[in-house]
Amino acid sequence: MNTAPVLKLRFMLSVVLILGFYACSHKVYQVQNSKVERIFISDSLEEREDLNQLIEPYKIQMANELDRVLTYAPVDLSYKGMNTPLGNLITDLMLEEGNKIYSQRHPNEKIDVVLMNRGGLRRSFTKGDLSVRSMYELMPFENEAVVVTMTGTKLMEMVDFLRLTPRNHPIAGISFKKESEDKEIMVGGELIDESKNYRVLTNDYLQKGGDQMTFFLDPIEVEFLQIKLRDMFIQHFEKVDTIQVNQNPRYL
């Protein structure tokens, strides 16, 4: 039996199927016609009671969660000025909670320094209860905690930047004279060593060079802790009945 015609037919069918599939997979669709209508939201729009009833339970649930009290502040927490109660509290908290996460991943290693931007803290608080809503008002952004490993030379660049900027960005784990070029910069109670590497906990906005903090660029290593700073604060405060603010100055 001559199988050549059959093989030829199979080959031709295969070619047709492949070409058909290729043509279908690359088909381009174009919009032939479109219509745009602007609907302005204002007081003139009538409320829909059915939608209000649908949303109401979720509004109540969200309001209850936002108003949940986390802890109590025995003093006013201001973010304005140098070595502020709020700035010290937040950076100390970041150092403590950040090291809990980091040490689990890297035993016998730790975060050395914390740097936040003052603009990342959006309000002060008077003495009294702090709620979940307070944390969202304090930090409405979705910033994440990031550990940046940098050289001692880069850390010196950070100090030079903090000395020159008129804004007193909150810091922890490090102290130095603000109005001086003094080399007596203390990190974890020891003089800075430019030959060493240091780990700095910050937020992902600054880590990318935000607020002109270019010393964070070209680091040795960057590691995300997989937690938003706001969530870190909430988780910490809900375990503490009354907060304690460390008033020890960082800018000397």
Salt bridges, closest charged atoms under 4 A:
ASP50 OD2 - ARG48 NH2 2.81
GLU65 OE2 - ARG68 NH2 2.98
ASP67 OD1 - ARG133 NE 2.96
ASP92 OD2 - ARG250 NH2 2.78
GLU96 OE2 - LYS100 NZ 3.72
GLU97 OE2 - LYS100 NZ 3.18
GLU97 OE2 - HIS236 ND1 2.74
GLU109 OE1 - ARG199 NH2 3.20
ASP112 OD1 - LYS110 NZ 3.11
GLU137 OE1 - ARG123 NH1 2.53
GLU142 OE2 - ARG230 NH2 2.79
GLU157 OE1 - LYS154 NZ 3.97
ASP182 OD2 - LYS177 NZ 3.72
GLU223 OE2 - ARG105 NH1 2.83
GLU223 OE1 - HIS106 NE2 2.79
GLU238 OE1 - ARG68 NH1 3.14
